[in-house]
Amino acid sequence: MRNITTLALVALLAACKPAPEKTPAATEVSAPPVPAAKADGPAAATTAVSLDGEGLRFIDKASGKASLLAFGVPRVQAETALANVAGQQDDRSTNAECGAGAMEFTRYDAMTLNFQDGKFVGWFLGNEPGAAAYSTASGIAIGTTRARAAESVSIVDLEDSTLGEEFSIGTGDNVVGGMFAAPGDAAKIDALFAGVNCFFR
């Protein structure tokens, strides 16, 4: 009888024990959407911007006529010219520790204009929304493969560059630099730049 009572008590305690909590299923966290590039300046529909080793060239889409926004022009002139096509600037920033000296920057989507002493001295185009709006006169752009670029320009690889797969195209004062995302002919251009930039080599 005692054994039966003991078994009954054990069964009762087991029934009173709370059931283990179910572990909630892991919720998948999605990355926030990448904002679309603006390209909503008043002249966006009629003007294209071409990458150049001497600055930026603004091309009239109807006539094909080009005007150079040359390195050395005042900051306000450069900002106004690009905003007329790219739309309002995203931000301004400063870096006092650049290898070339203190610099200021104004960013428009993927394009950043570089300034020193109030003058336009360089530009940098990253692999970001809006980059597709820019290319060189020979069609070199972000995403162009090495093999495709080599069909239209002479590519000079910068050996032992601390920046990675760095290269340059053009000669004399009209040199545009860039970086491939990886080695090999299938590698795509990940950045393009000209003039003075804030690089740490």
GIHUUR-V660300 format. One record per residue. N is the residue number from 0. SS is DSSP state (H for helix, E for strand, - for the rest). D_CENTER is the distance of its C-alpha to the mean C-alpha in whole Angstrom. Layout:
BEGIN
N,SS,D_CENTER
N,SS,D_CENTER
END
This chain:
BEGIN
0,-,82
1,H,80
2,H,78
3,H,77
4,H,76
5,H,74
6,H,72
7,H,72
8,H,70
9,H,68
10,H,67
11,H,67
12,H,64
13,H,62
14,H,62
15,H,61
16,-,58
17,-,55
18,-,53
19,-,49
20,-,46
21,-,44
22,-,41
23,-,38
24,-,36
25,-,32
26,-,30
27,-,27
28,-,24
29,-,21
30,-,18
31,-,17
32,-,15
33,-,12
34,-,13
35,-,13
36,-,11
37,-,14
38,-,15
39,-,18
40,-,20
41,-,23
42,-,23
43,-,20
44,-,23
45,-,24
46,E,22
47,E,19
48,E,17
49,E,17
50,E,15
51,E,18
52,-,19
53,-,21
54,E,18
55,E,17
56,E,20
57,E,21
58,E,23
59,E,25
60,-,25
61,-,29
62,-,30
63,-,27
64,-,28
65,E,25
66,E,25
67,E,23
68,E,21
69,E,22
70,-,21
71,-,24
72,-,24
73,E,24
74,H,21
75,H,23
76,H,23
77,H,20
78,H,18
79,H,21
80,H,20
81,H,17
82,H,18
83,H,20
84,H,18
85,H,15
86,-,17
87,-,17
88,-,15
89,-,13
90,E,14
91,E,15
92,E,16
93,E,18
94,E,18
95,-,21
96,-,21
97,-,19
98,-,21
99,-,21
100,-,22
101,-,21
102,E,19
103,E,17
104,E,14
105,E,13
106,E,10
107,E,10
108,-,8
109,-,5
110,E,7
111,E,9
112,E,13
113,E,15
114,E,18
115,E,21
116,-,25
117,-,24
118,E,23
119,E,20
120,E,19
121,E,15
122,E,12
123,E,9
124,E,6
125,E,3
126,-,4
127,-,4
128,-,7
129,-,9
130,H,7
131,H,11
132,H,12
133,E,12
134,E,14
135,E,17
136,-,20
137,-,21
138,-,18
139,-,16
140,-,12
141,-,9
142,-,11
143,-,15
144,E,17
145,H,19
146,H,22
147,H,21
148,H,19
149,H,23
150,-,25
151,-,24
152,-,23
153,-,24
154,-,21
155,E,22
156,E,21
157,-,21
158,-,23
159,-,23
160,-,20
161,-,19
162,-,15
163,-,16
164,E,16
165,E,16
166,E,17
167,E,18
168,E,20
169,E,22
170,E,25
171,-,26
172,-,24
173,E,22
174,E,20
175,E,16
176,E,15
177,E,12
178,E,12
179,E,13
180,-,12
181,-,16
182,-,19
183,-,21
184,-,22
185,-,20
186,-,17
187,E,14
188,E,11
189,E,8
190,E,7
191,E,10
192,E,11
193,E,15
194,E,17
195,-,17
196,-,14
197,-,15
198,-,15
199,-,18
200,-,20
END
